[in-house]
Each structure stands twice: as C-alpha cells, then as structure tokens.
Amino acid sequence: MQLSSVTISLGGDIRNTVEKPDVTPAEISILNHIHGEGAVKNIVPLTMDKRPHKVEKERLIEQYKRHKETIDGMYPGFDPKLPIYLKDIEIDIDAVDGELEMAKPEEVVASPKRKGRASKAKAAPIEEGISDEELEALTAPDETD
C-alpha cells in the first residue's frame, strides 16, 4: 500500500490540524469520512508497503474503534480489498491544487524491500509527530449523554 504523510483538519476545522505519517489510502478515506470530505490535506506519498489487506483493516478497526461499523461498511468482509494507491481513492498526484501538495511518482521513496528505482527525494521528517493513540483521542467524536 502507498503510505503518505498527511495533515488532518480535525472536524474539518483548518485551525485545528494534526500531522500524521504513514497513512494508507484506506485510512485517508476513513479520516475524510470522520472529519468531513477534504479534511485530509497536504498528502505527500512516502513509500510503498506490502501489508496484507486483512491486517490493515484490523489495524484501522483497532485505531478507530468508535468507527468500526463505518470501517466494516466501507471495507466489508473478512479479507476485504482495500485501496492500494492514492489514485484508488480518486486522489490525483499530478493535481495542482493549493490545498493538495503531493510529490510526483518519481519522487516517491522506494520501499527498501523493492529492487530497482532509487529515490530522488525523501519526505521531510515531521517535526511534531503524534502517536496513533493521541490521534484517536483527538479525532474521536465527543460522547453525549
């Protein structure tokens, strides 16, 4: 799966954002569903990963426990086919948009397991990362009585 770094506008609020590295296309779709279409911005492809789809779905359910039904609805079945590339979720990496900054395919860092293409550019490290647990706490909707 194509892994990217992204900026998430929590609840769609551009004044309240979180940087998150190593996000899969399926996770981008889920985050857009949770926070509103277009909440995930500044998508920068980083590398490719050979994670099994079933494992990724289990990780997403564990990460976004409150949204298990949504995840099951988006990716039904025991071993679903998840989007592999950004283009699979209709994100055009050649798009020129002030809100969407993406590396060109030739700038994507090659996975260490893959032979062949060498990377021309590496993504800048995220200075203030956030753990998956902290992101879940920030992104979970408030519970009302």
C-alpha positions as CSV (number, residue, x, y, z in Angstrom):
1,M,0.0,0.0,0.0
2,Q,1.1,3.5,-0.7
3,L,2.0,5.3,2.6
4,S,1.8,9.1,2.8
5,S,2.2,11.8,5.3
6,V,-0.9,14.0,5.7
7,T,-2.4,16.9,7.6
8,I,-5.8,16.3,9.1
9,S,-8.2,19.2,9.8
10,L,-10.0,17.8,12.9
11,G,-13.7,18.1,12.5
12,G,-13.0,19.9,9.2
13,D,-11.6,22.9,11.1
14,I,-8.5,24.2,9.3
15,R,-7.4,26.0,12.5
16,N,-7.2,22.6,14.3
17,T,-4.8,20.3,12.4
18,V,-2.7,17.3,13.1
19,E,0.2,15.9,11.1
20,K,0.2,12.1,10.6
21,P,2.8,10.0,8.9
22,D,2.5,6.6,7.2
23,V,-1.2,6.9,6.4
24,T,-2.7,4.4,3.9
25,P,-5.3,5.3,1.2
26,A,-7.9,3.4,3.2
27,E,-7.1,5.4,6.3
28,I,-7.4,8.6,4.3
29,S,-10.9,7.6,3.2
30,I,-11.8,6.8,6.8
31,L,-10.4,10.1,8.1
32,N,-12.3,12.0,5.4
33,H,-15.5,10.2,6.4
34,I,-14.9,11.0,10.1
35,H,-13.8,14.6,9.7
36,G,-15.6,15.6,6.5
37,E,-14.7,15.4,2.9
38,G,-11.5,17.2,2.2
39,A,-10.3,17.2,5.9
40,V,-7.2,15.3,4.8
41,K,-4.8,17.7,3.1
42,N,-1.1,18.1,2.2
43,I,-0.9,14.5,1.1
44,V,2.8,13.5,0.4
45,P,3.4,10.0,-0.8
46,L,6.4,8.5,1.0
47,T,6.8,4.8,0.3
48,M,5.1,1.5,-0.6
49,D,4.4,-1.2,1.9
50,K,3.3,-4.9,1.4
51,R,1.0,-5.0,4.3
52,P,-1.9,-7.5,3.9
53,H,-5.3,-6.0,3.5
54,K,-6.8,-8.0,6.3
55,V,-4.0,-6.8,8.7
56,E,-4.6,-3.2,7.6
57,K,-8.3,-3.5,8.2
58,E,-7.7,-4.9,11.7
59,R,-5.3,-2.1,12.4
60,L,-7.8,0.5,11.3
61,I,-10.5,-1.0,13.5
62,E,-8.2,-1.1,16.4
63,Q,-7.1,2.5,15.8
64,Y,-10.6,3.9,15.2
65,K,-12.7,1.7,17.5
66,R,-15.6,4.0,17.7
67,H,-16.0,3.8,13.9
68,K,-15.9,0.0,13.5
69,E,-19.3,0.0,11.8
70,T,-18.2,2.6,9.3
71,I,-15.0,0.8,8.5
72,D,-16.9,-2.5,8.1
73,G,-19.3,-0.7,5.8
74,M,-16.6,0.9,3.7
75,Y,-14.5,-2.3,3.5
76,P,-16.9,-5.3,4.1
77,G,-15.8,-8.9,4.6
78,F,-13.2,-10.9,6.5
79,D,-10.4,-10.2,4.0
80,P,-11.5,-7.1,2.0
81,K,-9.8,-5.5,-0.9
82,L,-8.5,-2.1,0.3
83,P,-7.3,0.7,-1.9
84,I,-3.6,0.3,-2.6
85,Y,-2.7,3.6,-4.3
86,L,-3.9,7.2,-3.8
87,K,-5.4,7.0,-7.3
88,D,-7.7,4.2,-6.0
89,I,-9.4,6.8,-3.8
90,E,-9.5,9.3,-6.6
91,I,-6.6,11.4,-5.4
92,D,-4.6,12.6,-8.5
93,I,-1.0,13.0,-7.5
94,D,-0.5,15.2,-10.6
95,A,-3.2,17.6,-9.5
96,V,-2.1,21.2,-9.0
97,D,-4.2,22.5,-6.1
98,G,-3.1,25.0,-3.4
99,E,-4.6,22.7,-0.8
100,L,-3.1,19.4,-2.1
101,E,0.7,19.2,-2.2
102,M,2.0,15.9,-3.5
103,A,5.3,14.5,-4.7
104,K,5.4,13.3,-8.3
105,P,5.6,9.5,-8.7
106,E,9.3,9.5,-9.4
107,E,9.9,11.3,-6.1
108,V,8.2,8.6,-4.0
109,V,10.7,6.9,-1.8
110,A,11.1,3.3,-2.9
111,S,10.5,0.6,-0.3
112,P,13.7,-1.0,1.0
113,K,12.4,-4.4,0.0
114,R,11.9,-3.4,-3.6
115,K,14.8,-3.5,-6.0
116,G,15.2,-1.1,-8.8
117,R,14.2,2.5,-8.7
118,A,16.1,4.7,-6.3
119,S,14.5,7.6,-4.6
120,K,15.1,11.1,-6.0
121,A,13.7,12.8,-2.9
122,K,12.9,11.8,0.6
123,A,10.0,13.3,2.5
124,A,10.9,15.8,5.2
125,P,10.5,14.3,8.7
126,I,7.5,15.6,10.6
127,E,8.8,17.6,13.5
128,E,5.9,17.3,15.8
129,G,4.5,13.8,15.3
130,I,1.6,12.4,17.1
131,S,1.0,8.8,18.2
132,D,-1.9,6.8,16.9
133,E,-3.4,6.8,20.4
134,E,-3.2,10.6,20.7
135,L,-4.8,10.9,17.2
136,E,-7.6,8.6,18.2
137,A,-8.3,10.6,21.3
138,L,-8.3,13.9,19.3
139,T,-10.3,12.5,16.4
140,A,-13.0,10.7,18.3
141,P,-16.3,12.5,18.5
142,D,-17.5,13.7,21.8
143,E,-19.9,11.4,23.6
144,T,-23.1,13.0,24.7
145,D,-25.5,11.7,27.3
